[in-house]
């Protein structure tokens, strides 16, 4: 998954294009966001927006999982951290 592959930019009818190898598993027509970090460009797939129903279902599932953990037990008190005296640092 972390293989390094080289590719060249080419000029189709309009704009520029970059050939992406089939091994990346990107299907034709897939939509991606390009994030420019200066020396590198990151491609991130555009995810369809979640419906309010899906979002609510995710929150409900998470809250149910947290409730299943039960109440918090006794809270432990940490021992104090002793920092050594290190002159010059």
C-alpha positions in Angstrom: 0.0 0.0 0.0 2.9 2.3 0.6 4.6 1.6 -2.7 6.3 4.5 -4.5 5.2 4.9 -8.1 6.4 7.5 -10.6 4.1 9.1 -13.1 4.3 12.0 -15.5 1.9 14.9 -16.1 0.5 15.1 -19.6 -1.6 17.6 -21.5 -4.9 16.2 -22.8 -7.4 18.5 -24.7 -7.8 20.9 -21.8 -5.8 21.3 -18.5 -3.3 18.8 -17.2 -3.6 15.2 -16.2 -1.6 12.7 -14.1 -1.7 9.0 -15.0 -2.6 7.0 -11.9 -1.8 3.3 -12.0 -4.6 0.7 -11.8 -3.0 -0.7 -8.6 -4.3 2.3 -6.7 -7.9 1.0 -7.3 -9.3 4.4 -8.3 -12.2 4.0 -10.6 -12.9 6.2 -13.6 -15.0 9.2 -12.7 -14.2 9.1 -9.0 -14.1 12.5 -7.5 -11.1 13.6 -5.3 -10.1 16.7 -3.4 -6.6 18.0 -4.1 -4.8 19.5 -1.0 -1.7 21.4 -1.7 0.9 21.2 1.1 3.6 23.1 -0.8 6.0 20.3 -1.6 3.4 17.6 -1.8 -0.2 17.2 -3.0 -2.6 15.0 -1.2 -5.5 13.3 -3.0 -8.5 12.6 -0.8 -11.7 10.9 -2.0 -14.8 13.1 -1.8 -17.4 11.3 0.3 -21.1 11.8 -0.3 -22.7 13.8 2.5 -24.3 11.8 5.2 -28.0 12.1 5.7 -29.3 13.4 9.1 -30.7 9.9 9.7 -27.4 8.2 9.1 -25.6 10.7 11.4 -28.2 10.2 14.1 -27.8 6.4 13.9 -24.1 6.8 14.3 -24.5 9.0 17.4 -27.1 6.6 18.9 -24.8 3.6 18.3 -21.9 5.4 20.0 -24.0 6.6 23.0 -25.3 3.0 23.4 -21.8 1.6 23.4 -20.7 4.2 26.0 -23.7 3.4 28.2 -22.8 -0.3 28.0 -19.5 0.4 29.6 -21.3 1.2 32.8 -20.7 3.9 35.4 -17.2 5.2 36.2 -15.6 3.4 39.2 -13.4 4.9 41.7 -11.1 7.6 40.3 -7.5 6.9 41.1 -5.3 9.7 42.4 -1.9 9.9 40.7 1.3 10.0 42.6 3.1 13.4 42.1 5.7 13.4 39.4 9.1 14.4 40.7 11.1 16.4 38.2 14.9 16.1 38.6 16.9 19.3 38.9 18.8 19.5 35.6 20.8 22.8 35.5 21.5 24.1 32.1 18.4 22.6 30.4 
